[in-house]
Amino acid sequence: MTATPSTPATGPLSFDRHEAEIDPDRIRRSLAGARHTSYWLDTPLRPDPHPALDGPASCDLLVIGGGYTGLWTALQAKERDPQRSVILLEAERIGWAASGRNGGFCEASLVHGESNGEQHLPRENARLTELGEENLLELLETISRYNMDVELIKDGILTVATEDHQVPWLREEHAAHPDTLYLGPDQVRGWINSPDFKAGLYSETDGVLVHPAKLAWELARVCDEMGVQIHEHTRAEALAPVEGGLRVLTPSGQVEAERVALATNAFPSLLARHRLHTIPVYDYALMTEPLSPGQRAALGWEKLVGLSDMNNRFHYVRPTIDAEGGFRLLYGGYDALYHFGGRIRSSYDRSEATFEKLAAHFLGSFPQLGQVRFSHAWGGAIDTCSRFFAFFDSAYGGKVAYSAGYTGLGVGATRFGAKVMLDLLSGKPTELTGLEMVRRKPIPFPPEPAAWLGVKLMTGQLARADRNQGQRSLFLKAMDKLGMGFDS
């Protein structure tokens, strides 16, 4: 949303004040001993890996990538045609990357919010909203039909204003969507007690919460049961056409397939022409230790809603109940770090400066939690594109389909993306293949050093807009006109 205050004023945000006011020793104590791995993956319940590919193989459909996009593609392919032979290759482990490290917000939106969709695809934004709602309902039906244990929470999503200038935005949103519930300052603090919260808007239908790693593992389980042949620790290294189809080479074998679905997202595509359409940015999160009964009572949060604030550099927060029944909070977002050259390295999964920043924000937002500590602090790469939602492509005469650029929406939108890829691979026109969202590509990022400089400038200008009552600078307005702006 874009604000138009009568008296623009630049000043510190609530979170700026928290960074300045919270005792650094307290921040460090809260993070002492935190495990630097995803809370969701740090469990003995993680399934054993599937065997790596060893030798030649062939199939009707080859899926490359064992995250949500690839798993949904394989599952829906078998649903459409149970006799179709499907192989899925994963370079590491099922769900090890973004699919096992995210916050577990499964949202209906396909376009990163109504405003962003209106900015990029105004002619079909309303239909994309409907398709997103349909996709979420179908996703939930799939979870139910296959009895998937994903720790599903259907209590809805709460958006909060943390600055005075954001309150009118929530009122406008409520007026446009009367099925939502507007909460004034006393009401929203009655739901979740934070001195930062000035208003809230609750939607029961915009999204659900899941255990993200379990969603990946359960999708793999269902794929196994349907006859999908999964190979982990099998990196696809090259793609080339052969008579009747395509050949994909791996270090220990090769696969010949009639059709190939590329689902590598943040990682480099086997189609070089896509290399500039996405960049990897690093997102970070903390998980608290279980709250004491006194801390839980002081916090509220009786309804297990997911929560996000309204800043450009937004935070996301959600509850989860651990295996022992303990109530924990995941707290993430704000920083989105890009490294020169689009490098993806395991060392980037850890950013002490970001962890300390997030801890300060958390402790300032929830001062009643006292000496709360964090059990886990982790990060990882997500793929983003210049329009901030997924794009699609096909190659080799329609024998290869590609989807990427989900920018944090992948928990839900990847199912829709998989559906689009299968439609593209069918060779038959459908409503989905005819969408402008599918036919039109985002503007590619420039090569280095321009990409790094551009991301730095965009990040700085978005932070400046947050501190200037949401007013967008000339740079941001120019990016909006070029089709590279973001307005959630």
Sequence and secondary structure as in RCSB ss.txt:
>XXXX:A:sequence
MTATPSTPATGPLSFDRHEAEIDPDRIRRSLAGARHTSYWLDTPLRPDPHPALDGPASCDLLVIGGGYTGLWTAL
QAKERDPQRSVILLEAERIGWAASGRNGGFCEASLVHGESNGEQHLPRENARLTELGEENLLELLETISRYNMDV
ELIKDGILTVATEDHQVPWLREEHAAHPDTLYLGPDQVRGWINSPDFKAGLYSETDGVLVHPAKLAWELARVCDE
MGVQIHEHTRAEALAPVEGGLRVLTPSGQVEAERVALATNAFPSLLARHRLHTIPVYDYALMTEPLSPGQRAALG
WEKLVGLSDMNNRFHYVRPTIDAEGGFRLLYGGYDALYHFGGRIRSSYDRSEATFEKLAAHFLGSFPQLGQVRFS
HAWGGAIDTCSRFFAFFDSAYGGKVAYSAGYTGLGVGATRFGAKVMLDLLSGKPTELTGLEMVRRKPIPFPPEPA
AWLGVKLMTGQLARADRNQGQRSLFLKAMDKLGMGFDS
>XXXX:A:secstr
     SS      HHHHHHHHS HHHHHHHHTT BSS TTT STTS        EEEEEEEEEE  SHHHHHHHH
HHHHH TTS EEEE SS TT SHHHHS  EEES SSSSHHHHHHH TTTHHHHHHHHHHHHHHHHHHHHHTT  S
  B S EEEEE SGGGHHHHHHHHHH TTSEEE HHHHHHHB  TT  EEEEESSSEEE  HHHHHHHHHHHHHH
HT EEESS    EEEEETTEEEEEETTEEEEEEEEEE  TTS  SSGGGTTT EEEEEEEEEE    HHHHHHHB
  S  EEEE SSS EEEEEEE TTS EEEEEEES  B  GGG   GGGG  HHHHHHHHHHHHHH GGG S  EE
EEEEEEEEE TTSS EEEEETTTTEEEEE  TT HHHHHHHHHHHHHHHHHTS  TTTTSHHHH        TTH
HHHHHHHHHHHHHHHHHTTT   HHHHHHHHHT     
